Amino acid sequence: MINLFEGKKVLVTGGSGMIGMALVKMLLEKQANVLVVSLDNLARVPKGADLQCLDLRHFNNCLRVCEGMDFVFHLA
């Protein structure tokens, strides 16, 4: 089976939540380069993901974190 996420840049907003943490873990197992953006406790995010505490209610922040991403999962 093809690994769609291997080596891809993946943004997960809300990656510190219940569903987000499970998704981040799966993406890391698939060898994706994961960026988690959240305002919550980032200490709960699985090791291996890049983390940013950022307010996505500001449009410029959204543009900045989405730049260059292959996939975006919006769970915030």
Rosetta blueprint (number, residue, H / E / L):
1 M L
2 I L
3 N L
4 L L
5 F L
6 E L
7 G L
8 K L
9 K E
10 V E
11 L E
12 V E
13 T E
14 G L
15 G L
16 S L
17 G L
18 M H
19 I H
20 G H
21 M H
22 A H
23 L H
24 V H
25 K H
26 M H
27 L H
28 L H
29 E H
30 K L
31 Q L
32 A L
33 N E
34 V E
35 L E
36 V E
37 V E
38 S E
39 L L
40 D L
41 N L
42 L H
43 A H
44 R H
45 V L
46 P L
47 K L
48 G L
49 A L
50 D E
51 L E
52 Q E
53 C E
54 L L
55 D L
56 L L
57 R L
58 H L
59 F H
60 N H
61 N H
62 C H
63 L H
64 R H
65 V H
66 C H
67 E L
68 G L
69 M L
70 D L
71 F E
72 V E
73 F E
74 H E
75 L L
76 A L
